[in-house]
Amino acid sequence: MSEKTIMLVCAAGMSTSLLVSKMQKAAEAKGVDVKIFATASSDADSKFESEHPDVLLLGPQVRYMLDDFKKKLSIPVEVINMQDYGMMNGEKVLDQALNLIK
């Protein structure tokens, strides 16, 4: 499987950066070739254009944007499980993203 790109969107991009590093560790442990990055909701459109992610995950605090993204994007878009986000469970969120790509 070629490298997949996972894009996380949250209100400011800060809280999600910790989640990104935990997801990357989980991906290395599983031997999965992924590129994971987080961006603020205000930069989401330009990041989407430049990075062409395979899946988009929204932080719970921007779940209101779900319908907008689903309308304009042709890739899977989902909200990160609130509990996994709160616990910063990188492995669970990585699994959620990978299951959406398949």
Residue frames relative to the residue before (quaternion, step in Angstrom):
aa qw qx qy qz dx dy dz
M 1.0000 0.0000 0.0000 0.0000 0.00 0.00 0.00
S 0.3977 -0.7197 0.5146 0.2430 3.57 -0.80 0.97
E 0.7019 -0.4755 0.3181 0.4244 3.54 -1.25 0.35
K 0.1968 -0.7580 0.6139 0.0997 3.54 -1.01 0.91
T 0.2645 -0.7634 0.5697 0.1507 3.54 -1.13 0.67
I 0.1284 -0.7850 0.6056 0.0235 3.54 -0.81 1.11
M 0.1237 -0.7959 0.5915 0.0385 3.54 -0.76 1.09
L 0.1463 -0.7657 0.6223 0.0711 3.55 -0.90 1.00
V 0.1108 -0.7846 0.6074 0.0575 3.56 -0.96 0.84
C 0.0815 0.7780 -0.6213 0.0455 3.56 -0.91 0.90
A 0.7654 -0.3922 0.2377 0.4516 3.55 -1.28 0.12
A 0.8392 0.0876 -0.0216 0.5363 3.59 0.73 -1.01
G 0.5243 -0.6490 0.4146 0.3634 3.61 1.21 -0.20
M 0.5676 0.6387 -0.3723 0.3625 3.59 1.24 -0.19
S 0.7159 0.4506 -0.2745 0.4573 3.57 0.58 -1.14
T 0.6712 0.5287 -0.3030 0.4220 3.55 1.04 -0.73
S 0.5609 0.6179 -0.4093 0.3690 3.61 1.11 -0.45
L 0.6058 0.5275 -0.3535 0.4793 3.60 1.11 -0.59
L 0.6425 0.5220 -0.3156 0.4639 3.56 0.98 -0.85
V 0.6109 0.5533 -0.3448 0.4491 3.59 1.02 -0.79
S 0.6910 0.4692 -0.3077 0.4558 3.61 0.79 -0.92
K 0.6417 0.5071 -0.3298 0.4716 3.60 1.05 -0.67
M 0.6333 0.5156 -0.3275 0.4752 3.58 1.06 -0.72
Q 0.6405 0.5259 -0.3282 0.4533 3.59 1.01 -0.79
K 0.6319 0.5189 -0.3296 0.4720 3.58 1.02 -0.79
A 0.6523 0.5122 -0.3099 0.4648 3.57 0.97 -0.87
A 0.6441 0.5236 -0.3171 0.4586 3.59 1.01 -0.83
E 0.6375 0.5155 -0.3263 0.4705 3.60 0.99 -0.82
A 0.6517 0.5251 -0.3121 0.4495 3.57 0.94 -0.90
K 0.7131 0.4237 -0.2402 0.5042 3.59 1.09 -0.74
G 0.4123 -0.7125 0.4687 0.3204 3.59 1.24 -0.28
V 0.4162 0.6967 -0.4715 0.3450 3.58 1.12 0.69
D 0.3291 -0.7577 0.5381 0.1674 3.56 -0.89 1.01
V 0.2509 0.7739 -0.5430 0.2079 3.57 -0.09 1.28
K 0.2466 -0.6915 0.6509 0.1932 3.49 -1.31 0.45
I 0.0494 -0.8063 0.5891 -0.0204 3.58 -0.71 1.08
F 0.1251 0.7881 -0.5984 0.0720 3.56 -0.88 0.85
A 0.2962 -0.7388 0.5820 0.1667 3.52 -1.27 0.52
T 0.0286 -0.7911 0.6108 0.0124 3.53 -1.14 0.61
A 0.5412 -0.5926 0.4779 0.3571 3.54 -1.22 0.45
S 0.6233 -0.5664 0.3781 0.3844 3.58 -1.10 0.63
S 0.6316 0.5541 -0.3347 0.4266 3.59 1.07 -0.68
D 0.7303 0.3970 -0.2255 0.5081 3.61 1.18 -0.56
A 0.3839 0.7824 -0.4459 0.2039 3.58 1.29 -0.15
D 0.6770 0.5108 -0.3155 0.4256 3.60 0.83 -0.91
S 0.6933 0.4599 -0.2959 0.4694 3.60 0.84 -0.89
K 0.6268 0.5245 -0.3361 0.4681 3.61 1.05 -0.72
F 0.6262 0.5424 -0.3371 0.4472 3.55 1.01 -0.82
E 0.6540 0.5234 -0.3008 0.4559 3.58 0.98 -0.91
S 0.7462 0.4244 -0.2348 0.4560 3.59 0.87 -0.92
E 0.7747 0.3893 -0.1926 0.4594 3.61 1.02 -0.72
H 0.1805 -0.8257 0.5112 0.1558 3.62 1.19 -0.48
P 0.0320 0.8390 -0.5423 0.0310 3.62 0.63 1.04
D 0.4909 -0.6503 0.5022 0.2898 3.56 -1.30 0.46
V 0.7867 0.0568 -0.0167 0.6145 3.56 1.21 -0.49
L 0.1915 -0.7700 0.6010 0.0965 3.55 -1.17 0.68
L 0.0743 -0.7862 0.6131 0.0232 3.56 -0.79 1.05
L 0.2521 -0.7747 0.5669 0.1220 3.54 -0.92 0.97
G 0.4648 -0.6343 0.5356 0.3079 3.54 -1.07 0.77
P 0.6387 -0.5585 0.3581 0.3897 3.61 -1.08 0.65
Q 0.6573 0.5365 -0.3284 0.4150 3.61 1.03 -0.66
V 0.7390 0.3253 -0.2356 0.5409 3.62 1.22 -0.19
R 0.2324 0.8101 -0.5089 0.1753 3.60 1.17 0.52
Y 0.5637 0.6133 -0.3817 0.4005 3.60 1.19 -0.49
M 0.6431 0.5339 -0.3187 0.4469 3.61 1.23 -0.37
L 0.3989 0.7685 -0.4418 0.2348 3.58 1.29 -0.22
D 0.6982 0.4798 -0.2893 0.4456 3.60 0.73 -1.02
D 0.6235 0.5456 -0.3366 0.4475 3.59 1.00 -0.82
F 0.6867 0.4740 -0.2843 0.4723 3.56 0.85 -0.99
K 0.6458 0.5264 -0.3320 0.4423 3.59 0.92 -0.86
K 0.6511 0.5248 -0.3167 0.4476 3.60 1.04 -0.75
K 0.8013 0.3454 -0.1757 0.4559 3.58 0.83 -0.91
L 0.7142 0.4184 -0.2616 0.4963 3.63 1.19 -0.24
S 0.3320 -0.7482 0.5417 0.1914 3.55 -1.14 0.63
I 0.5834 0.5384 -0.3859 0.4700 3.60 1.22 0.43
P 0.6356 -0.5144 0.3817 0.4310 3.62 -1.21 0.27
V 0.0487 -0.7677 0.6389 0.0015 3.57 -1.01 0.91
E 0.0932 0.7949 -0.5891 0.1115 3.57 -0.78 1.02
V 0.4381 -0.6496 0.5422 0.3036 3.56 -1.27 0.38
I 0.4950 -0.6466 0.4902 0.3108 3.58 -0.98 0.87
N 0.5585 -0.6008 0.4610 0.3386 3.55 -1.00 0.86
M 0.5251 -0.6840 0.4159 0.2889 3.56 -0.72 1.16
Q 0.6786 0.4925 -0.2968 0.4569 3.59 0.89 -0.91
D 0.6568 0.5010 -0.3129 0.4687 3.60 0.94 -0.87
Y 0.6371 0.5236 -0.3203 0.4662 3.56 1.06 -0.79
G 0.6688 0.5161 -0.2938 0.4473 3.56 0.89 -0.97
M 0.7160 0.4222 -0.2289 0.5067 3.55 1.07 -0.82
M 0.3211 -0.7496 0.5011 0.2895 3.59 1.33 -0.20
N 0.2334 0.7905 -0.5232 0.2164 3.57 0.94 0.97
G 0.2458 -0.8262 0.4939 0.1142 3.55 0.10 1.34
E 0.6471 0.5385 -0.3265 0.4298 3.57 0.99 -0.82
K 0.6742 0.4926 -0.2945 0.4648 3.60 0.90 -0.93
V 0.6733 0.4833 -0.3051 0.4691 3.59 0.93 -0.87
L 0.6056 0.5383 -0.3459 0.4731 3.59 1.07 -0.71
D 0.6519 0.5111 -0.3119 0.4653 3.60 0.92 -0.91
Q 0.6193 0.5428 -0.3383 0.4554 3.57 0.99 -0.86
A 0.6800 0.4925 -0.2876 0.4608 3.59 0.87 -0.98
L 0.6839 0.4923 -0.2965 0.4495 3.59 0.85 -0.97
N 0.6367 0.5265 -0.3316 0.4554 3.59 1.03 -0.74
L 0.6419 0.5211 -0.3223 0.4609 3.58 1.09 -0.64
I 0.6511 0.5317 -0.3169 0.4393 3.59 1.07 -0.73
K 0.6242 0.5988 -0.3433 0.3659 3.58 0.95 -0.89
